[in-house]
C-alpha cells in the first residue's frame, strides 16, 4: 500500500487531532545572525594573524579564539541554509485519528499508523537550542512504501508530535536507533589512518624547514650572522593546532570503532 494522496482521500484518516507547522523561516534568521558573527570575527582573526606574527601568547590565543568563533558561526550558517533548501515551503505535519499527514505547497500525503515501519526520536524538544536551531531534537519516520520523513525542533509542538508517534506506533517505537558511527564500520579506521598521516606530514614539514643562518656583509671588515627561522611562530602555532586536532580526531575515530562493534553485532531487523 502506497501513501494516501489527495484532499478527499486524506479524509479516510479521520479528523485532525493536532497540526505541527515547520518554521523554516527561522532558519534564514539563524543563518543571517551566524554570518553577521562570522564575517567580522573572521576578518579580525585574519588581520590579527598577519599583524601579530611575532606576538605574545595572549594575542595568539585571542586570534585563535576569533578564528574558531568565525568557523563555528560559518558551520551554523551552512547547516541552517542546507536544511532550508532540503525542506519544503509551507511544510507541516497533521496527526489524525487513523494516521499521519505530511503536507506542503507541493502537495500532501498520508499514511495509516500501521504503515509506519521505523521511528527514531532523539534529543530534548524543550531545550532552547533545539527550539531555535532545530539541532537538539530530531524525528525520523519511515513508511512501508519506502518514503522517509524528517523534522526537528523547529516543528511546532515537536515534543507532542514525538509523543503521539511513540503512542500510535508501538510496533516500531522500541527499535533502537543505530548511530552513524555504529554503521560506519571500517571507514572509522580509514579516517583515523588519514589523521595519522596528517600528523606525519606535518612533522616531516617541520623537519624539512629547519632554521638556517644568513650572513650579511655589513661593512668592509664586518659580517653579521643571523638565524632565520624556517617556520614562523604563527606557523608553529598552526601546525601544533593541526597535529592536536588530528590526534584527537584519530583517537575519537578509534574509540567510536570499538564502541560501534556492539551495534554491528546486533541482528538485522
C-alpha positions in Angstrom: 0.0 0.0 0.0 1.4 3.4 -1.0 0.7 6.8 0.6 -2.7 8.3 0.6 -2.8 11.4 -1.6 -5.5 13.9 -2.4 -7.6 16.0 -0.1 -10.7 13.7 -0.3 -8.6 10.6 0.2 -6.9 12.1 3.2 -10.4 12.2 4.9 -10.1 8.5 5.3 -7.6 9.1 8.1 -10.2 10.8 10.2 -10.4 14.2 11.9 -7.3 16.4 12.6 -6.1 16.0 16.2 -3.1 18.3 16.0 -1.1 20.3 13.5 2.6 20.9 13.5 3.9 23.5 11.0 7.7 23.7 10.4 9.1 27.2 10.8 11.8 27.2 8.0 11.9 31.0 8.0 13.6 30.9 11.4 16.5 29.1 9.7 17.1 32.1 7.5 17.2 34.3 10.6 19.6 31.9 12.3 21.9 31.8 9.2 21.9 35.6 8.9 22.9 36.1 12.6 25.6 33.4 12.2 27.1 35.2 9.2 26.9 38.6 11.0 29.1 37.0 13.7 31.3 35.1 11.3 32.3 38.0 8.9 33.7 40.5 11.5 35.2 37.9 13.8 36.9 36.1 10.8 38.2 39.4 9.4 39.6 40.4 12.8 41.1 36.9 13.2 42.9 37.0 9.8 44.0 40.6 10.4 45.4 39.6 13.8 47.1 36.6 12.3 49.0 38.8 9.9 49.7 41.6 12.3 50.9 39.6 15.3 53.3 37.1 13.6 55.7 37.7 16.5 53.0 38.5 19.1 52.6 37.2 22.6 50.9 34.0 23.6 47.9 36.0 24.8 47.5 37.7 21.4 47.8 34.4 19.7 45.1 32.9 21.9 42.8 35.9 21.1 43.4 35.3 17.3 42.7 31.6 17.7 39.5 32.4 19.6 38.3 34.8 16.9 39.1 32.3 14.1 37.4 29.5 16.0 34.3 31.7 16.6 34.2 32.5 12.9 34.5 28.9 11.8 31.8 27.8 14.2 29.4 30.6 13.0 30.0 29.6 9.4 29.2 26.0 10.3 25.9 27.1 11.9 25.0 29.2 8.8 25.8 26.5 6.3 23.8 23.8 8.2 20.8 26.1 8.6 20.9 27.0 4.8 21.3 23.4 3.8 18.3 22.4 5.9 16.2 25.2 4.5 17.0 24.1 0.9 16.3 20.4 1.9 12.9 21.4 3.4 9.7 22.2 1.7 7.9 25.6 1.8 4.7 25.6 3.9 5.6 22.2 5.4 3.5 20.8 8.2 2.5 17.6 9.9 -1.0 16.6 10.9 -1.8 14.0 13.4 -5.2 12.4 12.6 -7.2 9.7 14.2 -6.1 6.9 12.0 -2.8 8.2 10.6 -0.3 10.9 9.8 -0.4 13.6 7.1 2.7 15.4 5.7 1.9 18.4 3.5 3.5 21.4 1.9 2.8 23.7 -1.0 3.9 20.9 -3.3 1.1 18.6 -2.1 0.0 16.3 0.7 0.3 12.6 1.5 -0.9 10.5 4.4 -0.3 7.1 5.9 -2.2 5.0 8.4 -0.4 4.2 11.6 0.2 0.6 10.6 2.2 1.7 7.6 5.0 3.2 9.8 7.9 0.8 9.7 10.6 2.8 11.5 10.7 5.6 14.1 13.6 7.3 15.6 13.4 10.2 18.1 16.4 11.9 19.6 17.0 14.9 21.8 15.1 17.3 24.1 12.4 19.4 22.5 12.2 21.9 25.4 15.9 22.8 25.1 16.4 26.4 23.8 19.0 25.2 21.2 16.5 22.7 19.9 13.7 25.2 19.5 15.9 27.8 18.0 18.3 25.9 15.7 16.4 22.6 15.5 19.6 20.7 16.2 18.8 19.3 19.6 15.6 17.3 18.7 15.0 15.1 15.7 12.3 12.8 14.5 12.8 10.4 11.6 9.8 8.3 10.3 10.0 5.5 7.7 7.0 4.1 5.9 6.2 0.8 4.1 6.3 2.4 0.7 10.0 3.4 1.3 9.4 7.1 1.9 11.1 8.8 4.9 10.2 12.0 6.7 12.4 14.1 9.0 11.7 17.0 11.2 13.3 18.6 14.2 12.8 21.2 17.0 11.5 23.9 14.6 8.3 22.0 14.2 5.6 23.5 16.4 5.0 21.4 19.5 7.6 18.9 18.3 7.6 17.1 21.6 3.9 16.5 21.4 4.4 15.1 17.9 7.1 12.8 19.1 4.9 11.5 22.0 2.0 10.9 19.7 4.2 8.9 17.3 5.5 6.8 20.2 2.0 6.0 21.4 0.4 5.4 18.0 3.3 3.3 16.6 4.1 0.7 19.3 5.2 -1.8 16.6 8.3 0.3 15.9 8.7 2.6 18.9 11.1 0.4 20.8 13.5 -0.3 17.9 16.9 1.2 18.8 18.5 3.8 16.5 21.9 2.9 15.3 24.1 6.0 15.3 26.2 6.9 12.3 29.4 5.6 14.0 27.7 2.3 14.5 27.1 2.0 10.8 30.4 3.4 9.6 32.4 0.2 10.4 35.9 0.1 8.9 35.6 3.7 7.5 36.3 4.9 11.0 39.8 3.2 10.9 40.4 4.7 7.5 39.7 8.2 8.7 41.9 7.6 11.8 44.7 6.5 9.5 44.3 9.6 7.4 44.6 11.7 10.6 47.8 9.9 11.5 49.1 10.5 8.0 48.3 14.2 8.5 50.4 14.2 11.7 53.3 12.5 9.9 53.1 15.0 7.1 53.2 18.0 9.5 56.2 16.5 11.3 58.0 16.0 8.0 57.2 19.6 7.0 58.8 20.8 10.3 61.9 18.7 9.7 62.2 19.9 6.1 62.1 23.6 7.2 64.9 23.9 9.8 66.3 27.2 11.0 69.2 28.4 8.9 71.9 31.1 9.2 72.1 34.1 7.0 75.3 36.0 6.5 75.3 39.7 5.6 78.2 41.9 4.9 77.5 45.0 6.9 80.9 46.7 6.5 84.1 46.1 4.7 85.5 44.2 7.7 82.4 43.0 9.5 79.8 40.4 8.7 76.6 39.7 10.6 75.3 36.2 11.0 71.6 35.9 11.9 69.5 32.9 12.5 66.4 32.8 10.2 63.6 30.5 11.4 62.4 28.0 8.9 58.9 28.4 10.2 57.4 31.4 11.9 55.9 31.3 15.4 52.4 31.6 13.8 53.3 28.7 11.5 54.4 26.6 14.5 51.1 27.5 16.3 49.0 26.4 13.3 51.0 23.2 12.9 50.7 22.4 16.6 47.0 23.1 16.5 46.7 20.9 13.4 48.6 18.0 15.0 46.5 18.2 18.2 43.3 18.2 16.1 44.4 15.2 14.1 45.5 13.3 17.2 42.1 14.0 18.9 40.2 13.0 15.7 42.2 9.8 15.3 41.7 8.8 18.9 38.0 9.6 18.6 37.5 7.5 15.4 39.3 4.5 17.0 37.1 4.8 20.2 34.0 5.1 18.1 35.0 2.0 16.0 35.4 0.0 19.2 32.1 1.2 20.6 30.3 0.6 17.3 31.1 -3.2 17.4 28.1 -3.7 19.7 25.8 -2.2 17.1 27.3 -4.2 14.3 26.7 -7.4 16.2 23.0 -6.7 16.5 20.8 -8.9 14.4 19.2 -7.2 11.4 15.6 -6.3 12.0 
